[in-house]
Amino acid sequence: MALPKTRTSRANTHARRSQWKAQAVDLATVTTPEGETVRVPQQLAQAVRKGYVKL
């Protein structure tokens, strides 16, 4: 495993980590087999359309 050549200060570490932002999940509008229209994450859209996932 690679090791850093020098120690990184707490200020630099915290400044770098503070720039990280979580991304909001993209929602897709899907019609279920029962006829409901729901908004679900894109990864679940196909499963909801086929009726594998109940919401």
C-alpha positions in Angstrom: 0.0 0.0 0.0 1.3 3.5 -0.9 2.2 5.8 1.9 2.3 9.6 1.8 5.8 11.2 1.8 4.8 13.8 4.4 2.0 14.3 6.8 -1.0 16.4 5.7 -2.1 19.0 8.2 -5.6 18.8 9.7 -6.5 22.1 8.1 -5.6 20.8 4.6 -7.4 17.5 5.2 -10.6 19.2 6.4 -10.5 21.7 3.6 -10.3 19.0 1.0 -13.0 16.9 2.6 -15.4 19.9 2.9 -15.4 20.2 -0.9 -17.1 16.8 -1.3 -20.9 17.0 -2.0 -23.4 14.3 -2.3 -25.5 14.2 -5.5 -29.3 14.0 -5.3 -30.8 10.9 -6.8 -32.4 11.3 -10.3 -36.0 10.3 -10.1 -38.0 8.8 -13.0 -41.7 8.9 -13.4 -43.0 5.4 -13.8 -46.5 3.8 -14.2 -47.0 0.6 -12.1 -49.0 -2.4 -13.4 -51.9 -1.2 -11.1 -52.0 2.1 -13.0 -50.4 4.3 -10.3 -47.8 6.9 -11.4 -44.9 7.1 -9.0 -41.4 8.7 -8.9 -38.6 6.3 -8.2 -34.8 6.2 -8.6 -33.8 5.4 -12.2 -32.2 2.1 -11.1 -35.6 0.8 -9.8 -37.7 2.1 -12.7 -37.7 -1.1 -14.8 -38.5 -3.3 -11.8 -41.4 -1.1 -10.8 -42.8 -1.1 -14.3 -42.7 -4.9 -14.3 -44.3 -5.2 -10.9 -41.3 -6.7 -9.1 -41.1 -3.9 -6.6 -44.1 -2.7 -4.6 -44.2 0.9 -3.4 
